[in-house]
Amino acid sequence: MTRYFYILLFCLLSISVKALDVSVIISQYYSVQPDLQPYIEVYFHNVASSLSRIKEAQNDSLFENKVKVTLLFMQNDQIIKFDHFIIESGFRKENKDFIALKRYGLQPGKYNLNFTFVDLGDTTNVYKSAAEVNVKDAPKSPFISNLVLVADTSTNLDPSVSKNNLFYGLIPFSYVNASLNRFGIYLESYQTNLLQQEVTNYTVKIFKLAGKNAEKLIGRTTIKRKSAFIDNIFTWFDATYYESGQYKIQVFLNDKDKKAIDSTAYFFTKSNPVRDEALLSSKFADEVEASFIGKMNLDEINYTLRAIAMNVKNSDVELLNRLLKEDNKISKSNFLYNFFKEKSTIFPEDYYKQYMEVAKAVDKKYKTGFGYGFESDRGLIFMKYGKPSDMITVNDDPSSAPYEVWLYYDIPKLAQSNVKFLFYNPFLDGMDYRLLQSNARGEVRNPNWKKELYKTVARNPDNLPPDKYEVPSGFNRHAEEWLQDL
């Protein structure tokens, strides 16, 4: 039986305005005493840049972040267990992510874990989510636990957060970024002493995911461990030559005949733009050269790269940024061809023509004088989510800057309905509309949007910051009516 590891991705990174961002990793293990009782570990990785700073009273150069967490364990709509605590970063001078680890003993069964996170630096910055966890009894035969990905380790003598005097810093969001040239794996095995052999063999396989239900074996190794009632297994893997993309790492527990009797797997994303560019430069295939991409000059290629920037995969963002800074036509051509080939395997050129027809129209309509029109805030949203279902433009409200509200009845790629975007023109120049507020997942969230919108018409003579300024009563606030869901 293969055990897949549970991970929650909380709120994608915002472009410019903070939105509470936490990675929560849940894994199940078994305690030695008494007799393999199940428990779960909940690992919290808090993204400091998504939180508001709390300044130290005696020293303005120091600040901290605090997140209040409420965790409910539910079964059949009944609260079985709950926890309420605060995660603190401690005072420091620089923005740095901070972490916490909690352990909970649970009886076997299915649980719904409901999380609420509140930024104590800005209590309007709240995120709620839930996960289902299936806690299982220990089998009577040898077996292995969930698998987690490790970024680093540090010595820690506190047994409540460490194992074998080591604290394992996990990789958040299942994302091995470009700066990580190696990653570790941690898992536990149980009752391998029942195999009646001195040494137990584990096979590790790493697969590159190539598409729907398709995977390519790119690495294989064997781990030998002394058989034991319980064993903590940790090892490092070199990721220097992994190209960007989706991967699966799977560990198999083998019996004395080298037959797998249990396995556990973990899916992750690797970003490696340096490796990607090297591969793209070396494989300028005849297919690409003879295609519609091969007929473009460098200016046309650069224009098209910028037009697709908002729609490339997260794992390709760093590579695209790197390509745009250089003049490597071969790498750029390969990147473009791969992008449109993935969108339409059979008719990539037709997809390209339709896409660029929209991009050129958006470029013309939303041009601001700074970059291309599809790089403006309105252009980016149009290219990402398409034409809005409805649009409201307000240019004659004397109490606010000009603004637009875009409504999408449904955005399938976000699995979200009734999505709204508020754009405003703080410079009153007619074209440069900025995204001020949205209820879309992963987009701008601004608790002070109302103050920003009305502040631009000189109703704040002292030029106070938004968190100190209150919108005077009696304002003609039509924007609030349009944006009541935000």
C-alpha positions as CSV (number, residue, x, y, z in Angstrom):
1,M,0.0,0.0,0.0
2,T,1.4,3.4,-0.9
3,R,0.9,6.3,1.5
4,Y,0.7,9.7,0.0
5,F,1.7,12.7,2.1
6,Y,-0.8,15.4,2.9
7,I,0.1,19.0,2.3
8,L,-2.0,22.2,2.3
9,L,-1.1,25.2,0.2
10,F,-2.5,28.3,1.9
11,C,-3.1,31.4,-0.3
12,L,-0.8,31.9,-3.3
13,L,1.6,34.8,-3.0
14,S,0.2,38.2,-3.8
15,I,1.7,40.5,-6.3
16,S,2.1,43.6,-4.1
17,V,-0.3,43.7,-1.1
18,K,0.0,41.4,1.8
19,A,-2.3,38.3,2.1
20,L,-1.6,35.9,4.9
21,D,0.5,33.1,3.5
22,V,1.2,29.9,5.4
23,S,2.3,26.4,4.4
24,V,0.9,23.6,6.6
25,I,2.4,20.1,6.4
26,I,0.6,17.2,8.1
27,S,2.2,13.8,8.6
28,Q,1.5,10.7,10.7
29,Y,3.9,8.7,12.8
30,Y,3.7,6.3,15.7
31,S,5.1,6.6,19.2
32,V,7.3,3.9,20.7
33,Q,5.4,3.9,24.0
34,P,2.9,2.5,24.5
35,D,3.1,0.1,21.6
36,L,2.9,2.2,18.4
37,Q,0.2,4.7,19.1
38,P,-0.6,7.0,16.2
39,Y,0.0,10.8,16.3
40,I,0.3,13.5,13.7
41,E,2.8,16.3,13.3
42,V,1.5,19.7,12.0
43,Y,4.3,21.9,10.6
44,F,3.7,25.6,10.1
45,H,5.9,27.7,7.8
46,N,4.8,31.4,8.0
47,V,5.8,33.7,5.2
48,A,7.0,36.8,6.9
49,S,6.5,39.1,3.9
50,S,2.8,38.3,3.9
51,L,2.4,39.6,7.5
52,S,2.3,43.1,9.0
53,R,5.2,44.1,11.3
54,I,4.8,44.8,15.0
55,K,7.5,47.3,16.1
56,E,9.5,46.9,19.3
57,A,8.4,49.7,21.7
58,Q,11.9,50.7,22.6
59,N,13.7,50.2,19.3
60,D,12.1,51.2,16.0
61,S,14.7,49.1,14.0
62,L,13.4,45.9,15.5
63,F,10.0,44.2,14.7
64,E,8.3,40.9,15.0
65,N,5.5,39.0,13.4
66,K,2.7,37.1,15.2
67,V,0.1,34.7,13.9
68,K,-2.8,33.5,16.0
69,V,-3.8,29.9,15.1
70,T,-7.0,28.1,16.0
71,L,-7.1,24.4,15.1
72,L,-10.3,22.3,15.4
73,F,-10.3,18.5,15.0
74,M,-13.8,17.6,13.8
75,Q,-15.7,14.3,13.4
76,N,-19.3,14.2,12.2
77,D,-19.5,18.0,12.8
78,Q,-18.4,17.5,16.4
79,I,-15.3,19.0,17.9
80,I,-13.1,16.2,19.2
81,K,-10.1,18.2,20.1
82,F,-9.0,21.8,19.7
83,D,-5.9,24.0,20.1
84,H,-5.4,27.7,20.3
85,F,-1.9,29.3,20.2
86,I,0.3,32.1,18.8
87,I,3.3,31.6,16.6
88,E,5.9,34.4,17.1
89,S,8.9,35.2,15.0
90,G,10.8,37.0,17.8
91,F,12.2,40.5,17.4
92,R,14.7,41.0,14.5
93,K,15.8,43.6,12.0
94,E,15.2,41.6,8.8
95,N,12.1,39.9,7.3
96,K,12.6,36.2,7.7
97,D,10.1,33.3,7.5
98,F,9.4,31.5,10.8
99,I,8.1,28.1,11.7
100,A,6.4,26.0,14.4
101,L,5.7,22.3,15.0
102,K,2.9,20.8,16.9
103,R,2.2,17.1,17.7
104,Y,-1.2,15.6,18.5
105,G,-2.1,12.1,19.7
106,L,-5.3,10.8,18.0
107,Q,-7.4,7.7,18.0
108,P,-7.7,6.0,14.6
109,G,-10.3,7.5,12.3
110,K,-11.0,10.3,9.8
111,Y,-10.8,13.9,11.0
112,N,-11.5,17.2,9.4
113,L,-8.9,19.8,10.6
114,N,-10.2,23.3,10.4
115,F,-7.6,26.1,10.6
116,T,-8.0,29.8,11.2
117,F,-4.9,32.1,11.0
118,V,-5.0,35.7,12.1
119,D,-2.2,38.2,11.5
120,L,-1.9,40.0,14.9
121,G,-0.1,42.9,13.1
122,D,-3.3,43.4,11.1
123,T,-6.3,41.4,12.4
124,T,-8.2,42.0,9.2
125,N,-5.6,39.7,7.5
126,V,-7.3,36.3,8.1
127,Y,-7.2,33.0,6.4
128,K,-9.3,29.9,7.0
129,S,-8.9,26.4,5.5
130,A,-9.5,22.7,6.2
131,A,-7.9,19.3,5.5
132,E,-9.0,15.8,5.9
133,V,-6.7,13.4,7.7
134,N,-7.1,9.7,8.0
135,V,-5.4,8.4,11.1
136,K,-4.7,4.7,10.9
137,D,-3.9,1.9,13.4
138,A,-0.4,0.4,13.1
139,P,-0.4,-2.7,11.0
140,K,0.8,-6.0,12.5
141,S,3.5,-6.3,9.8
142,P,6.5,-4.1,8.9
143,F,5.5,-0.7,7.4
144,I,6.8,2.8,6.8
145,S,5.4,6.2,7.6
146,N,4.6,9.3,5.5
147,L,7.6,10.9,3.7
148,V,8.5,14.6,4.1
149,L,10.9,16.8,2.2
150,V,13.6,18.5,4.3
151,A,15.4,21.8,3.5
152,D,17.8,21.8,6.4
153,T,18.5,20.3,9.9
154,S,19.7,21.8,13.1
155,T,20.7,20.4,16.5
156,N,17.8,20.7,19.0
157,L,17.6,18.9,22.4
158,D,13.9,19.6,22.9
159,P,12.2,16.2,22.3
160,S,8.8,18.0,21.7
161,V,10.0,19.3,18.3
162,S,13.1,17.1,17.5
163,K,13.9,13.5,16.7
164,N,17.3,12.1,17.7
165,N,18.3,15.6,18.8
166,L,17.7,17.0,15.3
167,F,15.1,19.5,14.2
168,Y,14.0,19.0,10.5
169,G,13.2,22.2,8.6
170,L,10.7,21.1,6.0
171,I,10.3,22.5,2.5
172,P,7.2,24.6,2.3
173,F,4.5,24.4,-0.4
174,S,6.2,21.3,-1.9
175,Y,8.4,23.7,-3.8
176,V,12.1,23.1,-4.1
177,N,13.2,26.6,-5.2
178,A,16.2,27.5,-7.4
179,S,18.5,28.2,-4.4
180,L,18.1,24.6,-3.1
181,N,20.6,22.3,-4.9
182,R,19.8,19.4,-2.6
183,F,16.9,18.2,-0.5
184,G,16.5,15.6,2.2
185,I,13.8,13.0,2.9
186,Y,12.7,11.9,6.3
187,L,10.5,8.9,7.1
188,E,10.2,6.2,9.8
189,S,9.9,2.5,9.5
190,Y,8.3,0.2,12.1
191,Q,8.7,-3.5,13.1
192,T,11.3,-4.4,10.4
193,N,12.7,-6.6,13.1
194,L,9.9,-9.0,12.3
195,L,11.5,-9.6,8.9
196,Q,14.1,-11.8,10.6
197,Q,17.0,-10.3,8.8
198,E,19.8,-8.2,10.1
199,V,19.6,-5.5,7.4
200,T,16.5,-4.1,5.8
201,N,16.6,-2.8,2.2
202,Y,14.7,0.3,1.0
203,T,14.5,1.3,-2.6
204,V,14.1,5.0,-3.5
205,K,12.8,6.0,-7.0
206,I,12.5,9.5,-8.4
207,F,10.2,10.2,-11.3
208,K,9.8,13.2,-13.5
209,L,6.1,13.7,-14.2
210,A,5.7,14.1,-18.0
211,G,1.9,14.7,-18.3
212,K,-1.4,13.2,-17.2
213,N,-0.6,9.8,-15.6
214,A,2.8,9.8,-17.3
215,E,6.1,9.6,-15.4
216,K,9.7,9.0,-16.3
217,L,12.2,7.3,-13.9
218,I,15.2,9.6,-13.5
219,G,16.9,8.2,-10.4
220,R,17.1,5.1,-8.3
221,T,19.1,4.2,-5.2
222,T,19.0,1.7,-2.3
223,I,19.2,2.4,1.4
224,K,20.4,-0.3,3.8
225,R,19.4,0.0,7.5
226,K,19.7,-2.2,10.5
227,S,16.4,-3.9,11.2
228,A,14.6,-2.5,14.2
229,F,11.3,-2.0,16.0
230,I,11.4,1.7,14.9
231,D,13.9,3.5,12.7
232,N,14.3,7.1,11.8
233,I,15.5,7.3,8.2
234,F,17.0,10.5,6.7
235,T,19.2,11.1,3.6
236,W,20.1,13.8,1.2
237,F,19.6,14.0,-2.6
238,D,21.5,16.2,-5.1
239,A,19.1,18.2,-7.2
240,T,21.7,20.3,-9.2
241,Y,20.8,18.7,-12.5
242,Y,17.0,18.5,-12.1
243,E,15.2,20.5,-14.7
244,S,12.2,22.6,-13.6
245,G,8.9,20.6,-13.3
246,Q,6.8,18.2,-11.3
247,Y,8.4,15.2,-9.6
248,K,7.5,12.2,-7.4
249,I,9.8,10.5,-5.0
250,Q,8.8,7.1,-3.7
251,V,10.3,4.9,-1.1
252,F,9.7,1.1,-1.0
253,L,10.2,-1.2,2.0
254,N,11.5,-4.6,0.8
255,D,11.4,-8.0,2.3
256,K,14.3,-10.5,2.3
257,D,13.4,-11.5,-1.3
258,K,13.6,-7.8,-2.4
259,K,9.9,-7.7,-2.9
260,A,8.2,-4.4,-1.9
261,I,5.8,-4.8,1.0
262,D,5.0,-1.2,1.7
263,S,5.7,2.2,0.1
264,T,5.3,5.9,0.6
265,A,5.4,8.8,-1.9
266,Y,5.7,12.6,-2.1
267,F,5.0,14.9,-5.0
268,F,7.0,18.2,-5.4
269,T,7.9,20.9,-7.8
270,K,11.5,21.8,-8.6
271,S,12.6,25.2,-10.0
272,N,16.0,25.2,-11.8
273,P,16.2,28.0,-14.4
274,V,20.0,27.7,-14.9
275,R,19.6,24.0,-15.8
276,D,16.5,24.7,-18.0
277,E,18.3,27.4,-20.0
278,A,21.3,25.0,-20.6
279,L,19.0,22.3,-21.8
280,L,17.0,24.7,-24.0
281,S,20.2,26.0,-25.6
282,S,21.4,22.5,-26.5
283,K,18.2,21.2,-28.2
284,F,17.1,23.6,-30.8
285,A,15.4,20.9,-32.7
286,D,14.5,20.9,-36.4
287,E,10.8,20.8,-35.4
288,V,11.2,24.2,-33.6
289,E,13.2,25.8,-36.3
290,A,10.7,24.8,-39.0
291,S,7.7,25.9,-36.9
292,F,6.0,29.3,-36.6
293,I,8.4,30.1,-33.8
294,G,11.4,29.6,-36.1
295,K,10.1,32.3,-38.4
296,M,10.1,35.0,-35.7
297,N,12.9,37.6,-35.3
298,L,14.2,38.4,-31.8
299,D,11.9,41.3,-31.3
300,E,8.8,39.2,-32.1
301,I,10.1,36.5,-29.7
302,N,10.6,38.9,-26.9
303,Y,7.2,40.5,-27.4
304,T,5.5,37.0,-27.3
305,L,7.5,36.0,-24.2
306,R,6.2,39.1,-22.4
307,A,2.7,38.3,-23.6
308,I,2.7,34.8,-22.0
309,A,4.5,35.8,-18.8
310,M,1.4,35.9,-16.7
311,N,0.3,32.5,-17.8
312,V,3.4,30.4,-17.5
313,K,3.7,27.7,-14.9
314,N,5.1,28.7,-11.5
315,S,8.1,26.5,-12.0
316,D,8.9,28.3,-15.2
317,V,8.7,31.9,-13.9
318,E,12.4,32.1,-12.8
319,L,13.5,30.7,-16.2
320,L,11.4,33.1,-18.1
321,N,12.7,36.1,-16.2
322,R,16.2,34.9,-16.9
323,L,15.6,34.5,-20.6
324,L,14.1,38.0,-20.9
325,K,17.4,39.5,-19.6
326,E,19.5,37.7,-22.2
327,D,19.6,37.5,-26.1
328,N,19.7,33.7,-26.4
329,K,17.4,33.2,-29.3
330,I,17.7,29.4,-29.3
331,S,16.6,29.1,-25.6
332,K,13.8,31.7,-26.1
333,S,12.5,29.9,-29.2
334,N,12.5,26.5,-27.4
335,F,10.7,28.0,-24.4
336,L,8.0,29.6,-26.6
337,Y,7.5,26.4,-28.6
338,N,7.2,24.3,-25.5
339,F,4.6,26.7,-24.0
340,F,2.3,26.6,-27.0
341,K,2.9,22.9,-27.6
342,E,1.7,22.2,-24.1
343,K,-1.4,24.3,-24.7
344,S,-2.3,22.6,-27.9
345,T,-0.3,19.5,-28.8
346,I,-1.9,19.1,-32.3
347,F,-2.4,22.7,-33.3
348,P,0.1,24.9,-31.4
349,E,0.3,27.5,-34.2
350,D,-3.5,28.0,-34.2
351,Y,-3.4,28.4,-30.4
352,Y,-0.5,30.9,-30.8
353,K,-2.4,33.0,-33.3
354,Q,-5.6,33.1,-31.2
355,Y,-3.6,33.9,-28.0
356,M,-1.6,36.7,-29.7
357,E,-4.7,38.2,-31.3
358,V,-6.0,38.7,-27.8
359,A,-2.7,39.9,-26.4
360,K,-2.3,42.6,-29.1
361,A,-5.8,43.8,-28.6
362,V,-5.2,44.0,-24.8
363,D,-1.9,45.7,-25.4
364,K,-3.6,48.4,-27.4
365,K,-6.5,48.9,-25.1
366,Y,-4.7,49.1,-21.8
367,K,-1.4,50.7,-22.8
368,T,-0.2,53.1,-20.1
369,G,3.1,54.4,-21.4
370,F,5.0,52.0,-19.0
371,G,5.6,48.7,-20.7
372,Y,3.0,46.9,-22.8
373,G,-0.7,47.1,-22.2
374,F,-0.9,43.4,-21.2
375,E,1.7,44.2,-18.5
376,S,-0.5,46.8,-16.9
377,D,-2.7,45.7,-14.0
378,R,-5.9,45.5,-16.0
379,G,-4.1,43.8,-18.9
380,L,-2.6,41.2,-16.6
381,I,-6.0,40.3,-15.2
382,F,-7.6,40.2,-18.7
383,M,-4.8,37.9,-20.0
384,K,-5.0,35.6,-16.9
385,Y,-8.8,35.3,-16.6
386,G,-10.3,36.5,-19.8
387,K,-12.9,39.1,-20.4
388,P,-15.0,40.0,-17.3
389,S,-18.6,39.0,-17.2
390,D,-19.6,42.5,-16.2
391,M,-17.7,45.8,-15.7
392,I,-18.6,49.1,-13.9
393,T,-16.6,52.3,-14.7
394,V,-17.0,55.3,-12.4
395,N,-15.4,58.6,-13.5
396,D,-17.7,61.1,-11.9
397,D,-17.7,60.3,-8.2
398,P,-16.4,63.6,-6.6
399,S,-15.3,61.8,-3.5
400,S,-13.0,59.2,-5.1
401,A,-10.4,58.6,-7.8
402,P,-11.8,57.2,-11.1
403,Y,-12.2,53.4,-10.6
404,E,-13.4,50.3,-12.4
405,V,-15.0,47.1,-10.9
406,W,-14.6,43.9,-12.9
407,L,-16.9,41.0,-12.1
408,Y,-16.4,37.4,-13.1
409,Y,-19.3,35.1,-12.5
410,D,-16.9,32.1,-12.6
411,I,-13.1,31.6,-12.9
412,P,-12.6,27.8,-13.5
413,K,-8.8,28.0,-13.0
414,L,-9.3,29.4,-9.5
415,A,-12.4,27.1,-8.8
416,Q,-14.1,30.4,-7.6
417,S,-17.2,32.2,-8.5
418,N,-18.4,35.8,-8.0
419,V,-14.9,37.2,-8.3
420,K,-14.3,40.9,-8.2
421,F,-11.4,43.2,-9.0
422,L,-11.2,46.9,-8.1
423,F,-8.9,49.0,-10.2
424,Y,-8.3,52.7,-9.5
425,N,-6.5,55.6,-11.2
426,P,-4.5,57.3,-8.4
427,F,-2.7,59.7,-10.8
428,L,-5.9,60.8,-12.6
429,D,-4.1,60.3,-15.9
430,G,-6.8,58.5,-17.7
431,M,-5.0,55.1,-18.3
432,D,-2.8,54.0,-15.5
433,Y,-5.3,52.0,-13.4
434,R,-3.8,50.0,-10.5
435,L,-5.3,46.9,-8.9
436,L,-6.4,48.0,-5.5
437,Q,-8.4,45.1,-4.1
438,S,-9.8,41.7,-5.1
439,N,-11.4,38.6,-3.6
440,A,-9.6,36.3,-6.1
441,R,-7.3,33.7,-4.6
442,G,-3.7,34.7,-5.0
443,E,-4.4,38.2,-6.0
444,V,-4.1,41.6,-4.2
445,R,-5.9,41.8,-0.8
446,N,-5.8,45.3,0.7
447,P,-7.7,45.9,4.0
448,N,-7.2,49.7,3.5
449,W,-8.6,49.8,-0.1
450,K,-11.4,52.2,0.9
451,K,-9.0,54.7,2.5
452,E,-6.7,54.5,-0.5
453,L,-9.5,55.1,-3.0
454,Y,-10.9,58.2,-1.2
455,K,-7.5,59.5,-0.1
456,T,-6.4,60.4,-3.6
457,V,-8.8,63.4,-3.9
458,A,-7.1,65.4,-1.2
459,R,-9.6,64.5,1.6
460,N,-6.6,63.7,3.8
461,P,-4.9,67.0,4.1
462,D,-2.3,65.7,6.6
463,N,-1.3,63.0,4.2
464,L,-1.6,60.3,6.9
465,P,-0.8,56.7,6.1
466,P,-3.9,54.5,5.4
467,D,-3.8,52.7,8.8
468,K,-4.0,56.1,10.6
469,Y,-6.6,57.8,8.4
470,E,-10.3,57.3,8.7
471,V,-12.7,58.0,5.7
472,P,-14.9,60.9,6.8
473,S,-18.6,60.2,7.2
474,G,-21.0,61.4,4.6
475,F,-18.9,60.3,1.6
476,N,-20.7,59.1,-1.5
477,R,-19.3,55.6,-1.3
478,H,-20.7,53.8,-4.3
479,A,-17.5,51.7,-4.5
480,E,-18.5,50.0,-1.2
481,E,-21.8,48.9,-2.7
482,W,-20.1,47.4,-5.8
483,L,-17.5,45.7,-3.6
484,Q,-19.6,44.5,-0.7
485,D,-18.2,40.9,-1.0
486,L,-14.6,42.0,-0.6
